[in-house]
Amino acid sequence: MNNIRLNAISKRLDVLCGEPPPSFNEFKESWEKMDSLSKSLLETALSAPDLIGVPRNFELLKGYLRRLGVNPEPIDTQSIISTLTSDD
């Protein structure tokens, strides 16, 4: 009876918290199969997270991307916005 209750609680937690984050190997496998748009969105999230937002578990995924050699240059969006909105 306790196992049934524990399983029900565990399933409810999964629903509330979402799926657990992928392991590095799981992420690496999905990265290799990922289309170029999805890859570029993750790379942009590394460069300018305030521009497009970040996916759930991004701190973990950011480490995975760096381990895979994805290190794009940071984009200073505030500087770009200031340049576009200046009167000069």
Disulfide bonds with the S-S distance in Angstrom:
none
